[in-house]
C-alpha cells in the first residue's frame, strides 16, 4: 500500500514537473539549493542520497540549461564548485 501510494505520488509529481520542463531530480536539486544556497556538490549528493559522480552530471546539465549557476568555492581552490 505504501509503495503503491509512493509510485502514484511520483507519477503525479513527474507530470506536473514536465509542464515546467523539469525532472524530479532537477526539482530536488532546486529544493536543496533553496534551503542552502551556495552549498557544495558533496552536500547536495549527501542530501539527495546519490553518488557524487551522478550529481556532477546532473549539475552540468542544469548549468547548461541555465537552471543553476555554479561558482568556485572562494575559501578552497581545490574543492568542488558551489551552487
N, C-alpha and C positions, 0 to 999 in steps of 0.2 A: 504494500500500500504506500509506504513512504517513498520507495523508489519510483513507483508509478506517478505519484504527485510531483516528485522532483523532475522527472522527464517531461511532464506536462508543463511545468513552470519554465524549464529550459527552452522548450519549443516556443512558448509564448514570448519569452524574452528575445529569442532569436528573431522571431517575426517582427517584433517592434523595433529592434535594433537595425534590422535590414532596411527599414524605412529611413533610418538615419545614416545608412551606408556604414554601419559599424558591426563588427563581430562581437560575440560575448567576451572574448579575450581582450579586445581593444577597450571595451566598456569597463572591464575590471581594472585595466591599467589606468584609465582616466579616473576612476573612483579612487584608486590608491594615490594617484598624484594629487587629487583634490584634498585628500587627508593630509598629505605630507609633500607639498611642493618642494622640489629640489632634492628629492630622495635619490638614492643610488640605485643602479641596476641590481646590485646584490640584494638590497632591501626589497625591491619590487619582486624579485624572484622568490624570496622568502615568504612574502605576504601572499603571493599567488600560488605558492607551492609548485613551482616549475623550476627546471634546470636553468642555470644562468645562461647557457648557450641558447635556450629557447627564448628567453626574454630579450636577448640581444637581437635575434632575428625579428621578433615582433616589434621592438622599438625602432629598428631600422626601417621596417615597412611603415610604421606610424609616422616616423620622421619624414619619409619621402612623400607621404600623403598630407604632410603639414598638420597632423593632429597633435603633435608634441614638438617641443624644442629641446634639443639636447645640448648641454653645456659641460665643459670640463670642470672637474672639482677644483675650485680655486685653492684649496688647502692641501691638495695632494696631486701632483702632476702625474703620478704613476697609477692613480686609481681610475676606476671606470667613470663614465660620464654621469652627470646628474640630469634628471628630467623634471 
